[in-house]
Amino acid sequence: MTRLQRLRAVLRDTPQGEWADAALTAAAERPETISRSFAQAGRRAGRAPLPGIPGWTIDEAARALLLAALPADRAPAETDDLYRYGDADEKRAVLKALPMLPIGTAGLPLLHDAIRTNDARLLAAALGPYARHLDQAAWRQAVLKCVFMGVPLTAVDGLDERADHELAAMLAAFSDERAAAGRPMPADAAALLDRLTREEA
């Protein structure tokens, strides 16, 4: 079962499942309804946690499924618009849906935008599975920003595989700055730095 299929199956069993099914049926028949349903999802589906799928809310699941219903030739542009003109909840839903959409690297500008913000929830969403498309330099900077903003590193998909000696050097410099200011390094970042340092040794 794909992630989209799992989201739909779980969503269908919630009290909001009827609305979501109606919105997705309409999306399949009339794609022009997608943007309206996407905007309505917070009010109609609600923002409660999605049962059985940690890290997802009901409105995020509905929005991801609506994005996946976009015709392939319109998906990149409309996904971009829904992010650009959306509120923080809508932007986060787009970011979380990106790895499930047939848009290749077209969503990269959205990641860069989210990483530039000071919204910790957007930053965390940007470093999900779609962040594999970020080049290594941009990815390292995003990880360092997580540490600076206190975003748990568990939010960073593929951290163990991508963390390298250059990230270790950046973390070490940041740790020195924190120590000079009398402030501790976040525990998860300190543990990562320790592991990378031991691996290099």
C-alpha positions as CSV (number, residue, x, y, z in Angstrom):
1,M,0.0,0.0,0.0
2,T,1.4,3.4,-1.0
3,R,1.5,6.3,1.4
4,L,-1.3,8.0,-0.5
5,Q,-3.4,4.8,-0.3
6,R,-2.7,4.6,3.4
7,L,-3.7,8.2,3.9
8,R,-7.0,7.7,2.1
9,A,-7.8,4.5,3.9
10,V,-7.2,6.0,7.3
11,L,-9.0,9.3,6.3
12,R,-12.0,7.4,5.2
13,D,-12.5,5.9,8.7
14,T,-12.6,9.3,10.4
15,P,-15.7,11.4,10.9
16,Q,-14.5,13.7,8.2
17,G,-14.2,10.8,5.7
18,E,-17.4,11.5,3.9
19,W,-16.5,15.1,3.2
20,A,-13.0,14.0,2.0
21,D,-14.4,11.3,-0.3
22,A,-16.8,13.8,-1.8
23,A,-14.0,16.3,-2.4
24,L,-11.8,13.7,-3.9
25,T,-14.6,12.4,-6.2
26,A,-15.2,16.0,-7.3
27,A,-11.5,16.5,-7.9
28,A,-11.3,13.4,-10.2
29,E,-14.3,14.6,-12.2
30,R,-13.6,18.3,-12.1
31,P,-10.0,19.3,-11.3
32,E,-11.0,22.9,-11.1
33,T,-12.6,22.2,-7.7
34,I,-9.3,21.1,-6.1
35,S,-8.1,24.6,-5.1
36,R,-11.4,25.4,-3.4
37,S,-11.5,22.0,-1.5
38,F,-7.8,22.5,-0.6
39,A,-8.6,25.8,1.1
40,Q,-11.7,24.4,2.8
41,A,-9.9,21.3,4.3
42,G,-8.9,23.0,7.5
43,R,-12.5,24.0,8.3
44,R,-14.3,21.0,6.8
45,A,-11.9,18.2,7.8
46,G,-10.4,19.7,10.9
47,R,-6.8,19.8,12.2
48,A,-6.9,16.8,14.6
49,P,-4.1,14.2,14.4
50,L,-4.7,11.5,11.8
51,P,-5.2,8.2,13.7
52,G,-2.4,5.7,13.2
53,I,-0.2,8.0,11.1
54,P,2.1,10.0,13.4
55,G,3.0,13.5,12.3
56,W,0.0,13.9,10.0
57,T,-3.3,15.8,10.7
58,I,-6.6,15.1,9.0
59,D,-6.5,18.3,7.0
60,E,-3.0,17.6,5.8
61,A,-4.0,14.1,4.6
62,A,-7.0,15.5,2.7
63,R,-4.8,18.2,1.1
64,A,-2.1,15.8,0.1
65,L,-4.7,13.6,-1.6
66,L,-6.2,16.6,-3.4
67,L,-2.8,17.6,-4.6
68,A,-2.2,14.0,-5.9
69,A,-5.5,14.3,-7.8
70,L,-4.1,17.2,-9.9
71,P,-3.6,16.4,-13.6
72,A,0.1,15.7,-14.2
73,D,0.5,18.6,-16.6
74,R,-1.0,21.1,-14.1
75,A,0.5,19.7,-10.9
76,P,3.8,21.7,-10.7
77,A,2.2,25.1,-11.4
78,E,-0.9,24.5,-9.2
79,T,1.1,23.0,-6.4
80,D,3.3,26.1,-6.5
81,D,0.3,28.4,-6.4
82,L,-1.4,26.6,-3.5
83,Y,1.9,26.9,-1.5
84,R,2.6,30.5,-2.4
85,Y,-0.9,31.8,-1.6
86,G,-1.6,29.4,1.3
87,D,-1.5,30.0,5.0
88,A,1.0,28.2,7.2
89,D,-1.1,25.1,7.5
90,E,-1.6,24.9,3.7
91,K,2.1,25.5,3.0
92,R,3.0,22.7,5.4
93,A,0.6,20.3,3.8
94,V,2.1,21.0,0.4
95,L,5.6,20.4,1.7
96,K,4.6,17.1,3.2
97,A,2.8,16.0,0.0
98,L,5.7,16.8,-2.3
99,P,7.4,13.4,-2.2
100,M,4.1,11.8,-3.3
101,L,3.6,14.1,-6.3
102,P,4.7,13.5,-9.9
103,I,6.6,16.8,-10.1
104,G,10.3,15.8,-10.1
105,T,12.4,18.6,-8.8
106,A,9.8,21.3,-9.6
107,G,9.1,21.7,-5.9
108,L,12.6,22.7,-4.9
109,P,11.8,26.4,-4.8
110,L,9.2,25.7,-2.2
111,L,11.7,23.9,0.0
112,H,14.1,26.8,-0.3
113,D,11.3,29.2,0.6
114,A,10.3,27.2,3.7
115,I,14.0,26.9,4.8
116,R,14.3,30.7,4.6
117,T,11.4,31.3,7.0
118,N,11.5,31.4,10.8
119,D,8.5,29.0,11.0
120,A,9.9,25.9,12.7
121,R,6.9,23.8,11.5
122,L,7.6,24.7,7.8
123,L,11.3,24.0,8.3
124,A,10.6,20.6,9.7
125,A,8.2,19.8,6.9
126,A,10.7,20.9,4.3
127,L,13.3,18.4,5.5
128,G,11.1,15.4,5.0
129,P,11.7,12.8,2.2
130,Y,11.5,15.4,-0.6
131,A,14.6,17.1,0.8
132,R,16.6,14.4,-1.0
133,H,16.5,16.8,-4.0
134,L,18.4,19.5,-2.1
135,D,22.1,19.7,-2.9
136,Q,24.4,18.8,-0.1
137,A,25.4,22.4,0.7
138,A,21.8,23.6,1.0
139,W,20.9,20.5,3.0
140,R,23.7,21.1,5.5
141,Q,22.6,24.7,6.0
142,A,19.0,23.6,6.6
143,V,20.1,21.0,9.2
144,L,22.1,23.7,11.0
145,K,19.1,26.0,11.0
146,C,17.1,23.2,12.6
147,V,19.7,23.1,15.4
148,F,19.6,26.9,15.7
149,M,15.8,27.0,15.9
150,G,15.5,24.0,18.1
151,V,13.7,21.8,15.6
152,P,14.3,18.1,16.6
153,L,16.7,16.4,14.2
154,T,14.3,13.5,14.0
155,A,12.4,15.7,11.5
156,V,15.4,15.4,9.1
157,D,14.8,12.5,6.7
158,G,17.9,10.6,5.8
159,L,20.1,12.4,8.4
160,D,22.2,9.4,9.2
161,E,23.0,8.7,5.5
162,R,23.7,12.3,4.5
163,A,25.5,13.7,7.6
164,D,29.2,14.2,6.6
165,H,32.4,15.7,7.9
166,E,31.5,19.2,6.6
167,L,28.3,19.1,8.6
168,A,30.3,18.0,11.6
169,A,32.6,21.0,11.1
170,M,29.6,23.3,11.0
171,L,28.1,21.8,14.1
172,A,31.4,22.0,15.9
173,A,31.7,25.8,15.1
174,F,28.1,26.3,16.3
175,S,28.8,24.3,19.5
176,D,31.8,26.6,20.2
177,E,29.6,29.7,19.7
178,R,27.0,28.3,22.1
179,A,29.7,27.4,24.7
180,A,31.2,30.9,24.5
181,A,27.7,32.3,25.1
182,G,27.2,30.0,28.0
183,R,24.4,28.1,26.2
184,P,24.2,24.3,25.8
185,M,24.1,22.6,22.5
186,P,20.8,20.8,21.9
187,A,21.2,17.2,23.0
188,D,20.4,15.6,19.6
189,A,22.8,17.9,17.8
190,A,25.5,17.2,20.4
191,A,24.9,13.4,19.9
192,L,25.2,13.8,16.1
193,L,28.4,15.8,16.4
194,D,29.9,13.2,18.8
195,R,29.0,10.4,16.4
196,L,30.4,12.2,13.3
197,T,33.6,13.1,15.2
198,R,34.1,9.5,16.4
199,E,33.5,8.2,12.8
200,E,36.1,10.6,11.5
201,A,38.6,9.5,14.1
